[in-house]
Amino acid sequence: MALGFVLIKVSPMREKEVYEKLASLKEVEELYPLFGEYDLIAKVVVKDFEELSDVVVNKIRTIKGVIETKTLTGAKF
């Protein structure tokens, strides 16, 4: 099982809309707002790192209002 913590920068005034779309993704296990350089952090749990890459590139980054992502990876024990 692969685990990713995705830090997400969002366009001003789109935080709630992006939050709701991220929360609806089955791969997003936890989601929290942040203060500082990034606006949200999403805990993504998938079967492998290839799927993690697919979720970040094709599901998270394509949400209107997402400006930037940074993914921290690890394995779930």
C-alpha positions in Angstrom: 0.0 0.0 0.0 1.3 3.5 -0.9 0.7 6.6 1.1 1.0 10.2 0.0 0.6 13.5 1.8 -0.3 16.0 -0.9 0.2 19.7 0.0 -2.1 21.8 -2.2 -2.0 25.5 -3.1 -5.4 26.9 -4.1 -6.5 30.0 -5.9 -7.9 32.7 -3.6 -11.6 32.3 -3.0 -11.7 28.7 -4.2 -10.7 26.9 -1.0 -14.1 25.6 -0.1 -14.9 24.4 -3.7 -11.5 22.6 -4.0 -11.9 21.1 -0.5 -15.3 19.7 -1.4 -14.1 18.1 -4.6 -11.0 16.6 -2.9 -13.2 15.2 -0.1 -15.3 13.4 -2.7 -12.3 11.4 -4.1 -12.3 7.9 -2.7 -8.5 7.9 -2.5 -8.4 10.9 -0.2 -8.6 9.3 3.3 -8.1 12.6 5.3 -8.2 16.3 4.3 -7.3 19.3 6.4 -7.0 23.1 5.8 -3.6 24.7 6.5 -2.3 28.2 7.1 0.9 29.2 5.4 2.5 28.4 2.0 -0.1 25.6 1.3 -3.9 25.8 1.8 -4.8 22.1 2.1 -3.1 18.7 3.0 -4.7 15.5 1.7 -3.8 12.0 2.9 -4.0 9.8 -0.1 -3.9 6.0 0.3 -3.7 3.8 -2.8 -2.3 0.4 -3.8 1.1 1.6 -5.3 3.1 4.6 -6.2 1.9 4.5 -9.9 -1.6 4.9 -8.7 -0.5 7.7 -6.4 1.0 9.5 -9.3 -2.2 9.0 -11.3 -4.4 10.4 -8.5 -2.2 13.5 -8.1 -1.7 14.3 -11.8 -5.1 13.3 -13.2 -7.5 13.9 -10.3 -6.1 16.5 -7.9 -4.1 18.8 -10.3 -7.1 18.9 -12.7 -9.4 20.4 -10.1 -10.2 24.0 -11.1 -8.5 26.3 -8.5 -5.5 24.0 -7.7 -2.4 26.0 -8.4 0.4 23.7 -7.2 0.9 20.4 -5.4 3.8 18.9 -3.5 3.6 15.2 -2.6 5.4 13.5 0.3 5.5 9.7 -0.2 5.8 6.8 2.1 4.7 3.2 2.6 1.9 2.2 4.9 2.9 -0.6 7.3 
